[in-house]
Amino acid sequence: MSCFDAVILAGGAARRLNGADKPAVTVGGRTLLERVLAACAEAERAVVVGPRRPVRPGRGPRLCWAREEPPGGGPLAALHAGLRHASAPLVAVLAADLAFLDPATLRRLRALPPDAEGALLRDETGRDQPLTAVYRTEPLRRELALLAAEHGSLSGLPLRLLLPGLALRAIPVTGGLDCDTWADISAARTRIREHEHVLEEWIAAVKAELGIDPEVDTRVLLDAARESAHAVARPAAPLTTFLVGYAAALHDMAPAEAARRVAALAARWSAEHGEAGATGQAGNAGQAGNAGNAGTDREKQP
């Protein structure tokens, strides 16, 4: 699959958020901008067009910042500013409020047929989403240059003017990816706490907070924690997962391998407890038998 750059439009007035800095609003402890950057982990470079903001370090593309001229000049002016820093044959053009964008969605968009100049998502209402899209870089530059020549400037022009001149593929999608209003933000914060999402979201947030991004097989780690809690004691679970991580860092060991070894240790620990119980029961039975025999012998004495 072709390499790509990402241009993330992070300006705008966020009128429906009462002027709040939307890219800096958090969902699951990470800003919306950080969530979009995490989805672009496979990009060569990410260009954020807008005011510079603090971003937690993490595995991902090279990050650079740009500003449209004039500031607040609209999406086409911002896109033009971002494209000046792009060199890959494909470019993902993204809004900064896509709370649920993921690498898999970007892979789908990047799988362009030879005759397509880009691909964008189409929502459940049939509306195309040009800010959740991947374009071939040169056709995108071509259309921006034509619009600039026709209108004299890109400032203030609506994004929809860009689409008719491009051969685009639309990919239907269900469920919203972006957050336009405070109600959307509230819904997103509720969604990440649902049972099927909460562990994945929490681990991603911890990785971002600590500036790490190891490949983690959560199933193996949870198995190790569960085995230690069952075989030893409940407080052993968090302590065990800490030690698994410490060993992985100290010995350059795969976390999954460390977790498997701990799970095997817990199984041995549990087996010993079972053997001890069986031995104790056998001993008690033997003692009871001896006591019974002694009583019978006394009864036989004159």
Secondary structure, 3 states (H helix, E strand, C coil): CCCEEEEEECCCCCHHHCCCCHHHCEECCEEHHHHHHHHCCCCCEEEEECCCCCCCCCCCCEEEEECCCCCCCCHHHHHHHHHCCCCCCEEEEEECCECCCCHHHHHHHHCCCCCCCEEEEECCCCCEEEEEEEEEHHHHHHHHHHHHHHHCCCCCCCHHHHCCCCCEEEEECCCCCECCCHHHHHHHHHHCCCHHHHHHHHHHHHHHHHCCCCCCCHHHHHHHHHHHHHHCCCCHHHHHHHHHHHHHHHHCCCHHHHHHHHHHHHHHHHHHHHHHHHHHHHHHHHHHHHHHHHHHHHHHCC
